[in-house]
Amino acid sequence: MLALADIAARAVGATSCVEILKVPEGNFNKTFVLTLNDGQEVIAKLPNPNAGRPHYTTARRSVEDYAIAAARRELVCISQLREFPKPQGLFYGPQQYRPTPESKLLVLNNYLKVAKHLLPTDEVFRASVLWHSDLHPNNIFVNPADPTQIIGIIDWQSVHLSPFYLQARNPALIDFDGPIPEGLNPIELPPNFDLMSSDEQHKAKLLRSAQSLYKLYEVDTRRRNKNVFRALQYRETLPCKITALAGSLFNDGEPIVEGMLMAVERDWTKVVGVGPDGQPTVPCPLAFSKRDKELQAVHEAQWTQGVELMETVLQGLGAYRGWDGWVNHADYDVMKARLKECLAQLLDHEAMTGKERAAWIAAWPFTDQSAGSGVRRYKPPQLHTARVQATAAAR
């Protein structure tokens, strides 16, 4: 942190940094405001581990090479780092899913056997494009006098060139919790709306509004930008889902991808086609045993349960899905108490014995090793000119 303070001061011609405050940030950075001795303020962003290792975050080859490179990047990370970034679920508890390097490597190697057969043939989908993947309201600035006029978009640090079919997605600003509406019929309120409480009616109206906006965006995209609409449809296919998920198995998801690969083996003729002899044009390189399929079903069920448990914990905390333990100073004590309550509820619900209780406590991911609070409140060091200069001289 002293090095960061020194760099920030030198970057703007100041002598020293007198205060460092942590501020809310996205999933890929830690953000700090540094106040300098002359009153200037500097914003510093430090990449999180989930932003990717710098050496492996760029691939600008053809579509096939890109898919292979992404999978091999995951292989290298899993083989060399051995510790995985924060997964989606609450794992490692009793009878819970336990991610291992071996299971991840097995799935990736099976994927590489079929990767080239899962790629789109449509040249539109194969084009390399830039796409901002995090267009939520906080990243979009509009004209206050005319909110329909966008005057700026921020948070570009994770934007990269990659194939169109992997990039296209709905903007985060239309995301919502609830079922995605099908078809083109108007979104209706529930049949029992009149019997609901006022709070339930309010929630039902909010859901209808969110679903209507989602459907409006879909219809307008189909009318104005047919290629994006087609790409969004293609993203729902099995080959696209496998290719997209295979590029993030270092983080999580190997039971899901393994199940998808089993579906590829089962429907192999749909993937590669059938020759005049009625056989697949290419022999299937995958061969899952009955035991493999039984284990996969168990692992996927455990994985799903872990994800649902994590969702329950985060809902109880009132934290967003990507929460990693940092909170505002004003919320620190409240979140600390909530975490304690959530852990107690988890233990009451899941732990049947003292041994299981100890195992769940060991698996609990939100534990601050220094204080046991599970939440972290950054305390800036007392920085003085002499101390910063001495540190710089030592370097």
N, C-alpha and C positions, 0 to 999 in steps of 0.2 A: 504493500500500500504506500509505503514511503517512496518507492520508485515511481509509482503512478503520480503522486503529488509533485515530485520533482519534475517529471516530464511535462505535466500540465502547466506548472509555473513557467518553465523555460519556453513552452510553446507560444505563450502570449506575452512574454517579456516581463513577467512578474518575478519577485524574489523568492516567495515561499507560499505554501498553502496553509491556511489557518483553520479550515474546517472542511470535513467530508461528510456528506449526508447521502444515505442510500434512498433511492426513490423507486416507485413501482416501475416494472419493466415487463417485456414480453417473455416468451419461453426460452429465447436463445441468448439473452444477455443479462448481465448484472449492470445496473445503471447507477452512477453516482454524480452528485453535484459537488464540485470542488470550489470553495470560496478562497480567493487568493488575497495576499496582503494588501493589494491596491484596490480591492473591492470587486474585481472582475470575477465572474462565475464561469466555470468550464464544466461541460457535461462529458463524462467518460463512460464508454460502454465496453465491458469485458465479456467476451463470448463464453457461454456455458459449455460444458463438455458435449451436450446434445447438439451443439451447432456443427459438430463434425471435426475430425482432425484436419488441419489445413491442407496436408499433403494429399488427402483423399476426397476433397470436396468438389473437384472439377473434373468433368469428363465431356469432351466435345468431339466425339467420333461419330461413326454412323450409328443407326438405331441398334443394330445387333451388338456392336462393340460397346455401346453405351450400357445396354442391359448387362452384358457380361462384366464390364468394368465395375458396375455398381455392386454386383454380387461378389466379385473378388475383393472389392474394398471391404465388404462386410466380413469376408473370410479372414482378411488380414487383421482387422480390428478385433475379432473374436479370438483369433489365435494369439495375438500379441498382448492385448490389454487385459483379457480374462475377467475384468469387472464390467458389468453391463450398466448403461445409463438407467435412469429411473424407469421401470416398466409401467404399463398401464394399470396393473392390478396389485392387489395386496397378496404377495406370494410368500412361500417358504414356511407357512404355518403348518400345523398338523393336518395331514391328508390334503395339503394344498399343492398346487403346481410348483415345481422347483426348476427354474431355468438352469441349464448347464451348457457349457461350451460344446460338449459332444452332441447334444440334441440340436443345437443351432447349426453346427457344421454339417451334420447329416442332412438336414433339410436343404441347406444351401447347395450341397454337392448334388443332391437329387434334382434340384431346380436347374442347375447348370447342364444337366443331361438333356433337358427339354427346352431350355430357354429360347433357342433360335426358332423353335416351332410355335412359340406363343406370341410372336410379334405381329403387329398389324401389317397388312399389305397395302393399304390405302396410303398413298404418298402424302395426302393432307395430314394424316395422323403422324406420319414419320418426320415431318418438318421440325426443325429446331427453333424454339420460340422462347422469348422472355415472358414470364407471367408472375404477377404479384399474387402470392398465395395467401395473404393475410389482410384482406380488405374488410376489416371491421370498422365501425364508426370512428373509433379513436385514431385511426390511421388516415382518415379522409377529411380534408379541410374544405369547407364550402363558404361561399360568399354569404355573410349574414343578411345582406339585403336581398339576395336571391339564392336560397338554399339549393336550387337545382343546378347551380353553377359550381363545379369543382375547381378550386384554385390551388390545391396541393395535395399530394399523397406522400406519406412518409413510411419508414420502416422497410427499406429496400435491401437490407444487408443479406438476406437469405435468397434474394432473387438470382436466378441462374438460367443459363441456356440448357434446355433438355427437350426431348421429343414432346410434341404437342399433346399426344394422347395421354401422357403422364402429367402434364401441366394443367390441362383444362379442369376447372372445378367451379362450383358456385361460390360467389363471394361470401365471406363470413358474416357480412351484415344482414343476410337473410336466413342465417341459421336459427333454429329454434328447437326446443324440446317438445317432441310430439310426433305423431304419425305424419308421413309425407302423403299429401293428397294425391289420389290417382284420377286420371281422366281430366275432362274439361268442365265438369259440372260445377255450378256455384258451390262454395263452401257453406254448409249449413251449420246452425247451432245444434247441439244434441237434442234428441226428441224429448228428453225429460228436463229441458232447460227451465221450464216454469216451476218445477218442483225443487230446483236447486236453491241453496242458500245464496245470499248476495255475494259472498266471497267466491263461491263456486261459479256463479254466473259471470263474475268479473274475469275469472281465469278462463272460462269458456270463450268469452269474447276476445280476450287477448290471443288465445290459440287460433281462433278463426281469422283474426287479423294477420297473424304471422303466416298461417297457411295460405291465405289469399295473396299476400305479398310474394311468397315463394312461387306460387303457381303463376302469378303475373309475370315474374322474372323468367320463368321457364317458357311461357308462351311468347313473350317478347323476344327472347333469345332465339327461339325457333323461327320467328318472323324476320328478325334483323340480321342474325349471324348463324346461318345454317351449319357452318363448319364447327363452331363451338358447340352447338346443340348436338350434332352427331358425335363429337368427341366425348361429350358428357354421357351420351347413351353408351358409347363403347366402353367407358370406364366401369360400367356395371357388368361387363362380361367377365367370365372366369379367367381367360388368359391375361387380361389387363389387370385384374385384381392381384393375380399371382406375381406378375412382373413388378407392380408397384410395391407390394409388401416385401418382396425379396430384397429390395434395396434398403430395408430398415430392420432386418432381423437381428442386428447387433443390439438394438433396443429391445425388441419384443416381437411376439406374434408367431413363433415357429410352429406351435400346434395347429394354428389356423391354416398356415401355408401348407403344412404337411397334409392336412385333410383335403385341401384344394388339389394338391398333386395327386392324391389318390383318386380324385374325381377325374383328373386328366387321364390317368391310366385306364380308368373304367370307360371313358368316352374317347379313347385315343383316335378312333376313326373319324370322329367329328373334328379333331384338331388337324390331322394331316390328310384326310380324305382316303378314298378307297380306290384301288387299282382295278384293272379289268378282271383280275382273278378273284375279286371280292375281298382281298386282304388290304391292310393299311399300306399306303404308299411308302411308309417308313416304319420299320419295326419299333415298337415301344421300348425305350431303354429303361423304363421303370418297372419294378417287380416287387410289389408290396405283399407280404405274407398275411395270412389271417391274423396271426399274432400282432403284426405291425398295426393292422387296422384296429384291433381291440385296444392296444395301448394308446393309439392316437385318439380314440373316442374318450378314453379316460382322461388323457392329458387335456384335451379340448374342454371337457366338462369342468375340470379343475381350474383351468385358465379362466374360463368364463365366470366361475364362481369368484375367483380372485378379483376380477375386474368389477363385478357387481359389489363386492365388499368394499373396494376402494371408492366406488361411486357413493355408497352409503356413508362412508366416513367423510368424504368431501362435502356431501350435502349437509351432514350434521354440523360440519365446521362452518358452512357458509362460504367455502372457498371455491375458486374457479378450478376447472379440471386440471390445469397445468401447475397447480400450486406446489411449490417446492420448499416451503417452510419460512420464507421471508414475509414479514408483515410490517405495516406502518407502526411507528412508535406508539401512536394512540391506541392501536388495536392489540398491542402485545399481550397485556394481561388478560384480555378477553379471550384471545385465541389460545393462550396457554391453558386457561380453565376449560375451554371447549375441547381441546385435545385430550385433556385428562378425562373428561366425561366420555368422549368417544372411545377411548381405550377401555374404560371401565365397561361400557356397553358392549363392546366387542368381546371382552373376556367373559361377561355374563352370558352372552349368547352362544359363543363358540367353544369356550373351554369347559370340558366336562370333568377334568381332573387337575390336580396340581401340576402334573407334568405337562399337560397341554397348556395350562396357563403360562408356565415358564416359556414354553416354545412360542406361544403367540407374542409374549412380551419381547422375545428375542427377534421375532420377525417384524415387529412394529417399525415402520420406516421413518417415523417422525420423532426421533429421539435425538435431542441435542446432547452430544457426548460430554460437554462441559457442565451443563446445568440440568439435563434431563427434561427440558421443557418441551422439546419438539418444535419450537419456533425460535427464530433468530432475529435479534434486534441489533443492528450494527451500531457500534459505539466508536466514533472516530477518535483516532489517537490525538494526543496533544502534540501538535507539530510546531516546531519553532525553527527559525532561520538557521541557527547554529547546528541543530540536529540534522536538518535536511542537507546542509552543506557538508557536514561530516560524513553522512552516508554517501553522498555523491563522490567525495574525495576517496572514500574507501573503495568505491567501485573503480 
